[in-house]
Amino acid sequence: MNHKHRKVLHALFAHPFNDNIDFGQVQNVLRELGAEIEERHGSKIAVTLNGKTAAFKHARHGVPREEVMQLRHFLTDCGVDPTRDYPL
């Protein structure tokens, strides 16, 4: 994973929330982690990683706070720990 992807991954887990995360970059990070991304009806995507699947809404601007929380929970459930696995 390159440095840019690591920064985006760490931004998802940052406190306080970062409201300026590009959803396209988040998708790139998910792909880099090995996730399969499937486009769904409307602006939704289904993400499958390590046998777990979650649906997210494609944000046009920064990723909303609720989506950041969902992404955090999903990644944590999938066993992703940015500080342990992908230090900056």
N, C-alpha and C positions, 0 to 999 in steps of 0.2 A: 504494500500500500504506500503510495507516495505521500509526501508531506502535506500537499493540499487536501487529500482525502482524510488524512489524520486530523487536520485542523477542523474539518467539517464534522467528523465523528466526535471530537472533543467539544465542539460547539453545541452539539445535541445534548450533551451531559453537563453543560456549564450551568453554574448558579451565579447570578440570576440568569433567567432565560435570555437567549439571544433571539431577537425578533427579526433578524436579517439573514436567515439561512435560506439559500436558494434550493427549491425542491429538486431541481435537476441535478444539483450537486449531491443531494441526499440520495437520489437514485443511483448515481455513479458510485457512491460509497457502498450502498447496499449490494450492487453488482460486484464490487471489489471484494466484499465479504463472502461472496458466493451465492447470493440470493438470486432466485428466479423471479422476474417481475412480469406480471401479466396485466395488460390493459383491460379494464372493465368498462361497462357502460358509463357514459358521462365522463366525469373527470376523476374516476376512481381507478386505483391499481390494487392488485393483489400481490403480496410479497411472500414468498416462501423461502425460509432459511432454517437449516438444521431441523427439518421436519415440522416446523411450525409455520402457520400461515396467518397473515393479518391483512386487512384492507385499509387503505389510506386514501384520502382525497387529495388530488393534485392541486396544490396551491399555486396561484398565478404570481403572487409576490412572495414575501417572507412566509415561512411555515408558521401557521398559527400555534399558539401556546398549547392548545389541546392536542394537536398533532405531534408536537415535540414530546409531550408526555406519553402519548401512545407509542411513538418510536422508541423512547427510552425503555418503556416496559417491554416492548417486543424484543428489542436487542438484548436486554438483560435476560429475558426468558430464553433467548437463543444462546446464552452463554457468552455474549460479547461484553468485555470489560475494557474500555479504551485505555485506562491507565496501566493495566496489567499487560494487555495484548498489543497495544499500539501507542507506546509513549511518544510524546512530541520530541 
